[in-house]
Amino acid sequence: MDKNRLAPTPPMGFNTWDCYGAAVNEEQLLSNARFQAENLKDYGWIYCVCDIQWYEPTADCYYYHNFTELEMDEYSRLMPAPNRFPSAANGKGFKPIADEIHSLGLKFGIHIMRGVPRQAVHRNTPTKTEGVTARDIALQFSVCPWNTDMYGVNYEAKGAQEYYNSLFELYASWGVDFVKVDDIANTEFLPHKPYSAEKEIEMIRKAIDNCGRDIVLSLSPGPAPIDHAEHLKKYANMWRMSGDFWDTSEALNHMFELCEKWYPHVGTGCWPDCDMIPLGTIQLTEILPEYRARKTRFTVGEHYMLMNLWCIFRSPLMFGGEMTMLDSFTLSLLQNRELLEINQHSSENRPVASDKEKAVWTCKDKDGNTVVALFNLKNEEQEISVSAKDLGIDKIEAAYDLWTKKEQPINSDKLNFTVDGRNTRIFRLK
């Protein structure tokens, strides 16, 4: 199978992590899907992804319950907890939810941790391969440092590939279109590096290719190692460039550095991932009351900076806020067709200039027009200039602002604009 055809453009959608952490339930997931279908599907936001620990019955907040009981089938495979996902009862799994999400015209995704449940290993429960138990395929020293659910899979063990095959056969039977695999992209977390990560990625790729359903493969968390770029491009559709991205100026500034490093590896079916978009209302299940159900800390200007960078870099776009609580301004950011076209259908995307105070990026839109984005990383306004020559053109006649929808004449061999502090401008030139 050509895995690149599964994600010819950067995937766009919604993920539950930023708003619900480990504790999302069926009602919350589906209410976001319905809002998404009504307000964002026509703009390309088509994936609805249920993030981590949907198999944990006692999950009730943003954080994990260490070594707790997990919902599991007779073949050592994790299942949705029916008390949180009632339609999953009696072995139905996520199929009823996937069916409803598909009926809305959306695609359904789930999060998994790499490996085999520790619970299954400790109980020595069967796998679908006759005579092979969970204990037989576990790599006991390969554990996640921030989550206690899983052991890594020993790729050399009999039944190891078959176990991953059985997982993705199950997900295919549910109607899953997208799988985010965690604890696998940042090899610094893993023992026996890099081989435990690389081999499990390869097993997962093979399991997807053999499952009978098109499933996009996303790898987390970052930072993914740049020296593994070719391996990631061969086996995955998207992979995280950073750790969890949250709403701070420092994290946003760092993303410019990561995009500058990773942009040569952006291409059809291969999408370095800036991570979810933490805008709107987030952290609804946070324990600390001062952070619970809070508004994003990004300023208005930083909202535009994030959207412009994610789009001109061509990152996957996964919105993380609670959609049913979206304000009109944030919704308008997600409905800018001209900007989203840059994300989905531009080419020759590259940085032109960057330092600690500013950045300039350019690309060609689907019609071959030059697009340029100016980013002011300082707190004070500053003038940002770029020459036509540096953009690969002879002269700039006019600049059309993709946000204000206004055009102004330039008639110069240089673009020169004053940009407010912590803000950005993006133009289509002619």
C-alpha angles and dihedrals in degrees: 000000000000100000091192092070089064091068108023089160130028109286115249128198150091130301125193099217102089093050104032109017110192096344110067116138136200096265093051094045094050095043088057091046091053092049090046092051093049099043111021112021092087089056093056102266095133109144120086109190127193106209133208133340101013084148094060112098097195098046105132107151144028094285139068128259104224119234093353126156114278131202108251139167128229092271098058093261121136117242133195112274105249094212088063097031105033094180089063093067122121094030096300092127116184095330096104091049092045090050092053093046090049090050087059090057093254134117124240128229138180138196122232135177116233116255140020125314114267086219089061092047094050091048092042091226123180128265124208090265108091112247094009121110132191089256091058093060101037123112096213098198093049104091136148113250094215104036129045100203104096151037119210119255119251102232091202094057123103108255095020097113090039090056092056089044089055091051094054093042086057093047091048090052089054092052098249114172101179133033124193108200114201135202090032114086100061104064092188087079094056134082120229086029132223098011102061090055097041095047094048090049089053092048090050092049090051091048091052092048090053100041097085096238135089106249125173112224119219122181128207157229116023164237087092109198113255091217088064093054096113092050091049091049091051097052111021137054096211137004135185119257094194143026116265108323115223135178103278130118090233092056091048092049090050091053090064088059092049094048091051089053097045105037095097088063097055113112148122109321091358114090124169103213126228088195132241123332108247099201131130118018115349142170096038091165097046113136096217108079094214090063101033117115091352131167118247115273093223116114120235089260092051090053088061092043091054095047094046093049096045090049102043090044088048097232120168108266114226114166114215105188127097101271098204088061096050117138119220094255095054091044090052090057090057093047100055099121096187092054093044089052087060090054094047106035113018128112141197089040111178145142115259099187137355142170137144092290106041147005135202123199131181141185142158118259122224090275094050096257118144116249123194131188123198118201125193109202093179125091091234127064117264140178114253121194135185129178124233088235091059088052091052096249135105102229141358114229100173142352123220114201111224092207105040092034089222128130127208131186118251107169093180143105089243139057113218125176137161107232123197119243114282091005142106145211127209124194141182107218134211 
